[in-house]
Amino acid sequence: MALTGRTVSWWVRLRRPCPVSAPWGPPVRLPAELEACQRFYSSRDKEKIDMSAYPVESIRNFSIIAHVDHGKSTLADRLLEITGTIAKTDRNKQVLDKLQVERERGITVKAQSASLFYNYKGVNYLLNLIDTPGHVDFNYEVSRSLSACQGVLLVIDANEGIQAQTVANFYLAFEAQLAIIPVVNKIDLKNADPERVEKQIEKLFDIPVNECIRISAKQGTNIEKVLEKVIEKIPPPQFNTTDPLKALVFDSTFDHYRGVIANIAIFGGEIQKGHKIVSAHTNKRYEVNEVGILTPNEQPTHKLYAGQVGYLIAGMKEVTEAQIGDTLFMYKQPVEPLPGFKSAKPMVFAGMYPVDQTEYNNLKSALERLTLNDSSVTVHRDSSLALGAGWRLGFLGLLHMEVFNQRLEQEYNTSVILTAPTVPYKAVLSSARLIKEYGNSEITIINPAQFPDKHSVSEYLEPTVLGTIVTPQEYIGKIIVLCQDRRAVQKEMLYIDEHRVMLKYLFPLNEIVVDFYDALKSLSSGYASFDYEDAGYQATDLIKMDILINGNPIEELATIIHNDKAYVTGKFLCERLKDAIPRQLFEIAIQAAIGKKIIARETLKAYRKNVVAKCYGGDITRRMKLLKRQAEGKRLMRKIGNVEVPRDAFIRILKRQPEK
């Protein structure tokens, strides 16, 4: 008698290893799914790690920070291998980058943590590592990760040297008063110049040359020395297990079966399964179902103690229950909540709508779960005459917006329409009626549809950023021209060494948000780097420009721009839209308008059938009659025909550089 499906499912329900042979019949080869099931349950039931063996003195919490593509994830892979956390194989690439979008783009989007066990001079140490993103759009992930650390590894490419985001990340760690260990990576490259990079570090960051560690993360050179420096230089957390429980939620994800999985840093006391805990944010009470560490997969433990970093599952079923920055404490033992995190300030706003309004509830659920995992996105309800009900989302940058959209499609299988990105403007109202209506004399405009008329406003304000550009000196001329073209004002110019220059400019945010980074990389052959920080608002001359297709305004393409750039931008948008819209059987007029004044126009010619092909001679009136009938048909089609703008056109037409 063979092993039946019913018998196998019975064994699975009991959560026991399925037998490879039955006592009543010949041996049976199990399907791959059941073998995986057997491995899963055996790994879940294996002995839990006793975390009490790691007192606070033998714990080190640290992050890896760097500019994008300087080798953070590769260094994290080597640290995991050398401590025996993962097996050493050739396939260990971006082990901590778990999202599909991260592996496709080759960048880190989400900060990921892992616990490493390392024996140094006869003492067992617990090293909690957090790998962080390098792109400026994900700077909020870095600042959040540093709250759970006492030190950082600052990784710098031996070939490229200090870049803009290196400087920004250094000051984040410096302001948080963390121990900083400079690591010069990629010394195995042909053009590597570690001596020059070490001099840059000494000049800019005032860190002595002898404190820098030269490594090759790819080849595994000097990785042991990095671990030794982490233990020697980074101080242990100053917390006590006898204090009441105080845990900081610094990240969270949603699991369809287990609910919210919260990543926590223990700032005092201890926590274990069965404990009753309370959220300081919602005041709701929970019972802890599971605690553990990430190695980098979830590894349940008996307890977590002060100074340790791990995860917690407590039956939180709603995505709003695990707020990033929340404090968890023991029931009937309230504590002073931790300061948490200052909320991320959105730099770019875009409308998001379901392709079909019947998908609204599914998209709402997907947005709630994804914003739990990416708390830097702000969400406000919105509606459009053309697209129906939707949301206005705030992002940290254009790459952040594209990655968020890609994650929605890949992880939740939802297709959305994204409108043109805008930045948050402000208007100082002069009309008493509007001041009474809004309850304030100053309003924030995140949607061009809300743009007030010029007659009721005393002045418009636009957001500005302080941008830092690090570039080889031979590209300075081109970059200065580019910055001036974007209405930037130069604030500082500093030579890092004889080859590299750091420029600081005050930019209007609207000028850099879409394609400035692409243009900068193109002008500098990829060598320049860019970073920015908020610099408040300044008065400016703004207008609202509408895009009309066959006389009908396209609400999603309305933009707020500076008056001086209205004609150039209008002409450009009409030309790009002409390329983006498919030709129809009728003529399409594409216009840019300010109020009722048309400032630019492009005409998309109709497909035209040769209706006179069958005329071979004869009277000219026959020919004219056919052409006249065709023209009347085209005119009728133009009245009733709808022009559909492709979904991806909204971002594509705003790119100033023509696509090759």
N, C-alpha and C positions, 0 to 999 in steps of 0.2 A: 504493500500500500504506500503510495507516494504522499509526500507532505502537501496537504491541500492549502488553498488560499485562506480558508476559515481557520485552520490550525495555526498558520503563520500569524494571522492577525491577532489570534488569542495570545500568542507568545509576545507580540508587540505590545498589546494592551497591558500585559503584566510587567512591561519594561524589563524583560530579562533577555539575555542573549539568546537569539534563535538557534535551535539545534541544527547542526549540519547533517545529522542523520537521525532517523526516527527508530525507536526500538522495534517497530512493527514493519519495517521495510528497508530497502537499500538506501545508501547514502544519497543525499540530495544536494545539488549545488545551488546555493542561495542566489537570488538576483542581486545586482549591485546595490539596489535601494535598501534591501534588508541588511546587507553587510554594512552599509553606511549607518543604518539604524542601530545595529549592534555596537558599532564603534562609538556612536553618539552616547548611548546609555551607559556603556562601560566607562567612558571618559567622565560622564556626569557623576557616576557613583564612586569614582576613585577617591582616595583619601584626600581630604581638604587640607590645604596648607595652614599650619599654625603660625599666625602673624605675630603672636606674642614673643616669638624668638627674635624679633627685630625691634629693640627699644628705640626710642627717639634719637639717641646718640648715633645709631648706625643707619639712619635714614638720610638720603639726599634727594631732594626734589629739584629737577632742573629742566630747562627748555632748550631747544636748538632754534636759534633765530639767525636769519641771513636774508640777503637779497634773493630774488627769484632765480632759480637754476644755479645756485652756488654749491649744491651738494648736500643739503640738509637731510633729505630722505635717504640718500645713499649712506651717509654717516650713521643714521638711525638703524639701517639694515645691518651694518657692520657691528654696531654696539649690541644689537640683539643676537647676532651670531656668536660674538666673542664671549658673551655671558651665558651661552647655552640656552637662551630663551627660545630660539628657533634653530632648526637643523641647518647646517651650512650646505647650501646647494647653489647651482648656477642660476636658479630661477628666482632667487631672492632679490627682486627689484621692486622698490616702492611697497614694501610689505605693509607699512602703516597706512598707505593711501588706499582705502577700501572702496571708495566711490568709483563708479564706472567713468564718470566725467574726469576724475583725477588721472586715471590710467590712460584715457584717450588723449588728454591735453598735456600730460607729463608735468602737471603742476599740483601742488598741495592746496586744497580748498578748505578742508576741515582740519583743525588741530586734533591730533590723535595721541593718546597716552599709552604707555606700556610700563610694566614693572619688571625690573631686571634684578637678578640675584648675583652678587659678585663677592668673591673672597679675596681680601687684600690684607696681607701681613697677618694671616691667621684669624681675621675677624670677618664674619659674614655681614655684608651690607645690602640694604634694599635701596635700589636706585630707581626712582620714578621719573621716567623720561616723557616729555611732551614734544612732539614734532609739530612745528607751526608753519603756516603758509608764508610765502615770501612776497607775493604781489601786494601792492599798495591797497587794492580794493578789499583785501581780507585782513587789514591791519587790526580790526576789532578782535579777530580771533587771537592775534598775538597778545594784545594787551590783557585779554581775559585769561589766557593761559599763564601769564606771568604772575597772576594773583595766587596761584597754587604752588609757586616755586620760591626757592631761596637763591638760585643762581642760574646763569645761562651760558651756553656755548655760542659764541658769536663767530659764525663760519664765514670766511672770506675767500673768494676764488683767487689762487696765486697768479692766474693769467689776467683776469679783468680788474682785480684790485677792489678798493672800496667803491661801492655804488650808492645811489641815493637812498635806497631802502635800508642799506647797511647802517647809514647814519641815523635814519629814523628809528630803527629797531634798537640801536645802541642807546639812544636817549630815552626810549621807553623803559629799558632795563635800568639805566642810570637813575632815572627819576623814581623808580620803584625800589632803589637802594639794594639791588641784587649784586651778588658776586659775578664778575664778567671774566670768562676765560676765552681769549681770542684764539681761533683755530684757522690756520692757513691751509686750505684744501687744494687738491689737484696739483700737487707738486710734481706729479709724474708727467704732466703735459710738456710738450716740446718747448713751448714759448713761456713756460712758467717762470716768474721772477719773484720768488718769496722775499728776497731782501728788500725790493722796492715796496712790496705790500706791507712788510713789517715797519718800514720807515713811515708809510702813510698812517698806519695804526698809531704809532708813537706821536706823530704830528697832530692828528685830528682828535684822538681819544685820550692822549696822555698816558698810554699804557706802555711800559718798558718793553723793548724788543725781546729781552730774554724770557718774558712771560708768554710769548706766542708759541704755539705748538704747530709744527709742520707735519701735515698728514696727507695721505692719499686714500680717501674713503673707498675708491673703486678697487684699489689693490690691497687695502687693509694695512697700509704702512702706518706705524706709530699709534694705532687705535688704543692699545693698552695704556699708553702714556696719557691719553685723554681721560680714561676711566680713573687713573691714579690722581690726576689733577682735580677731577670732580670731587673725589673723596677728601683730598687734602685742602682744597681751596673753598669749596662751597660749604657753608655752615649747616649743621642739622637744624630742623625746625624747632622753634622754642615753644613747644606746647607740652601739656601735661595730661596723662591718662586719668588722673584723679579728679580733674575738673569735670563739670557737667558737659554733656554732649553738645558740641557746636560744629555743624558740618556745612560747608559751602557747596552749593550746586553750581559747578562751573561749565557744565555741558549736559545735554540730554538728547536721547533718541527715542523713537517710538517703535515698539514691537507689536505686531498685530495680535499676538497671543498673550504676551506678558504685560502689555501696557507700556508705561514710561520707564525707561532705564536711565537713571540719573547718575552722572559722573560727579563724585563728591571728593572734597579734600577735608580731612578731619582736623579741626582747629582745637579740639579739646575733647576729652572723654573717650568712650569706645561705643561701638554699635555692633549688634548681632541679630540673627534671625529671631523673631518673636518680640523684639522691642517695640513699644508704642512710641511713635514719634509725631511731632507736630510741625507743620510748615509755618514759618513766620509771615509769609506773604498771604496765604489764604486762610490760615488758622484751622485748616482741616487736619484731622487725626488719621494716621495710617499705622498698619502693622507691617513690620519689615518681613518680607518673604525670603529675601536672599541678599547677601552681601558678598563681595569678592574683589579680586584685582584683575587687571587686564594684562595678558602675557603673550601677545597682544589680544588673544581671544579671551573670552570671559572664563575666569577660574574661580569658582566659589570658595570661600574661606569661612572658618567658624566665626571670626570677629574681624573688625577693622579698628585700629587704635589711633590715638592722637599722632599727627604728623604723617599719616599714611594717605595714599590716594587710591581710590577704587571706584566701584559702581554699587548701586543700590536699587533693588526692585521692591516697591512697597504697595503694589496694587493701585497705582495712579492710572486711572482709565481715561481721563480727559487730558488733552494736550496742554490745556491752560494751567494744569495743576503743578507742573514742574518749571517754574520760571527760572531763567538763568540769573544767578546772583542771589537766589533765595537762601535763607538760613534754616536748617533743620535742627530741632532740639528735642529732648526727651519730654514725654507727656508729664505734666505737673512739675517740670523743672525748667521753667522759662529762662532764657538768656538774652542778653543784649544782641539784637541782630547784627550781623556783619555788614559793613558798608555796601557790599555788593559791587555792581559795576555801573558806571555812568552809561546811560543808554547811548547806543550808536547814533550818530547824526547822519541821516540820509543825505547823499550828495546828488542823486539822480532819481527822478520820479517818472513812472510810466504807467499807463493804464493797462490792465490785464482783463480779458474777457474770454468766456468760453466760445469755441467755434459754433457750438449749438447750445441754445439756452436750456435745453433739456439736460445738459451736462453740468448745470450750475452747482447743484448740491455735491456732485462728485468732486468738482474742482474746489469747492469750499473746504471739503474734508481734506483733500490733498494739500491745500495751502496751509491749513491749520497744523498738519503734521510736519510739513517741511519747515514752517517758520519756528516750530519748536526746536528743530535741529539747527536752524540758522536764525538766531534771535536778532540779528542786525537788520533784518527786513521789517519795515513798518507797513501795516496794511490798513487801508481805509475803504469803506464801501463807496462805490461810484456807479454812475449809470450814464449811458450814451444813447442818443436817439437812434444812431446807426447800429450799434452793437449790443444794446440791451444792458442788463445788469452785470456789474463786474466790480473790480477793485482798482484803487490807485495805490501802487506799491512804491515804497522808497528803498533805494539801493545805495551801496557805498561807492559804486562806480559802474561803468558800462560792462566790464568783464564780469563783475558780480551779477549783473542783470542777465547776461547771456548764460552764465553757469547755472543760475537759479532756474531759468527757463528750460535748460537742458536736463536738469535734475527732475523737474516736473514731468517731462516727457519720458525719461528713462525709468524713474523709480515709481511713478504713479500712472503712467500710460495715459496722460492727459494732453490734449492739444489745445493751445491757447492762441489768442490774438494779442500781440504786444503793440502798444501804440508808440509813437515817437517819444524818446526820452526828453524830459525837461528838467530844469533846476528850480529850486524854490525861490521865487522873487518876493519882494515886499512892496506895498504901496501905502503911502501916507495920505489918508483921505482928507479932502477939504469940504466935502458935502456933508452938511449936518444930518440929512436924511440917511445917508449911508453909514455914518458914524453911529447913529441910533440903531440901525438895522444890524450892524456887525457887533455893536457893543464895545468898539475899540477904534481909535483913530488910525491904527496901523494893522494891516491885514497881510497874511502870507498867501501867495498865489502858487499853488502846486499844479493847477490845471489851467491851460490857456483859455478854456471856456469861462473861467471865473475872472478874467482880466477886466478890471474896471475901465470905464471911459476916461480919456485924458482930461476932460473938463471937470471931473469930480475928484481929481487927484492933484495934490500939491507937488509930490515928487515920487519917482519910482526908485527902488533900491535893488541892487543885484548882489548875489553872494560872491565873495572873492576867496582865493586860496593863496597861500604862500608856497610856491613851487620851488623845489630844489632839483637842479640838473647837474649831473656829474658827467663830464665828457672829455675825450682827448682834445688837446688844444687846437689841432688842425681843423676841427669842425666848428669852432667858436663863431666865426662870421655867419655861416648859414643858420646856426641856431638862434643867434641874436635877431636876424631878419625874421625868422619864424615867430619868435616871441613878440616882436613889435607888430607883426601882422595880426596877432591874436590880442592886441590891445594891452599887452603886459608892460609893467613898469619895473625896471631893474633896481634891485635893492642891495645886492652884494656880489662880489666876484673874488674868488679866492683860489690861488694855485695850491693844490694839494701836494704836488711835486712838480718836477720839470716837464712832465707830460700831461698831467690831468688837471682840469679846472672844475671848480664848483661854483655854479651860478645860482643866485636866488632872485626870483621874480614874483611880483604880485600880479596874479592872473584873475580875470573874471572867470568864474567857474564854468559858465556857458561855453567859453572859448576852448576849453580843454577836455570837456566831458565826452565828446564823441570820438574824435580821431586825432587828437594832438599827439598821443603816445605813438601811434602808427607813423605819423609824419616825422616825429623826432627820431625814431628808429631808422626810418628810410634815409633821412638826411645824414645821419652819423654812421651809416653802414652797420647799424645794430649795436654800436659801442656805447652810446649815451644811455643814461638811466634817469628815471624821473620819479619823484615822490612829492606829495603835497599835503598840507594841513590847513584846516579852516582858519580864515583870517577876517571873519565878520562880513558886514555889508557896506556898500558905497553907493552914493547917488549916481544915477545914470539916465540916459534918454532911451526909453524902451517903447516899442510898439508891438501890436499883435498883427501877424500876417496870416491870412487864410489862403488855403489852396482850394481852387474850384475845379471840378471836372464836369464839363458840359453845364456850367453855371451853378452846379450844386456844391456847397462847401463840404469838404471832407474834414469832419471834426477831429479825427485822429491825427491829421497832418498839420493842424494849426500850431504855429510856433510863436514864441515871444522872443524878439531879437532886438539888437541895438539899431537905432535909426540909421546910422552911417552904413550899415551892412545890408539894409533891406533889399535894394535892387539886386546886388550881387547874389545874395542868398536866394531870393525869389527866382531869379533866372536859373541858378544852379539846380534848385529843387524841381523846377518844371522840366529841365533837361533830363535829370535822373529819373523822374517819374515817367517821362516819355519812353525811356528804355525799359522800365519795370513793368509797365502795363501792356498786356498782349493786344495786338491789333484786333479790331472788331470789323463788322460789316458796315459800320457807319463811322463818320469822322468824329474824333474826340478832341475837344478844346481843353487844354490844361492851362490854368491861369493862376498867378499869384496876385493877391489883392490886399491892400491896406484900407480898411473901411470899404468904400465903394470905388476906390481908385485901383484900376488894374495896372500893375507895374511890370509884369512879365507874362509872356504867353508862348506856348508851344502847341503845335497841332499834330495829332497822330492821325495820319491818313488812313482812309478806310480800305479794306480789301475791295477790289473792283473787278466784277466780271465783265468780260468784253462782249457786251450785248449786240454789237454791230458786226460780229464775226460772220454771221450768216448772210449779211448784205453784200452782194457782189454786183455792184453797179446799181442801176435804177435811180429813182427820184431821191433827192437829198432830204425831202420832207419825211420819208420813211425812217431814215437814219436819225433825224432830229427827234422824231416821235418816240423812238426806243430809248434814246438818251434821256429825254425829259421824264419818261415813265420811271426810269431807273433812279433819277435824282429825287423824284417824289417819294419813292419807296425808301431811299436812304434817309430823307427828311423825317418820314414817319417813324422809322426805326430809331432815329436819334431821340425822338420825343419819348418813346416808351422803353428804349433799351437801357439796361443797367450796366454800369461798368464796375467790375469787381477788381479791387486792388489786391494783388497777391499778399498773403500773410507776412512773408519775410521782407516785403518791400519797405516797411516802416523804418527798420534800422538800415537797410541796404542803401536807400536813397540819401541818407544823411551822411554817409561816408564821403568825405571831400575828395579823397584820392580815388581816381577811377580804377575799377578792378581790371586787372590784367587778363 
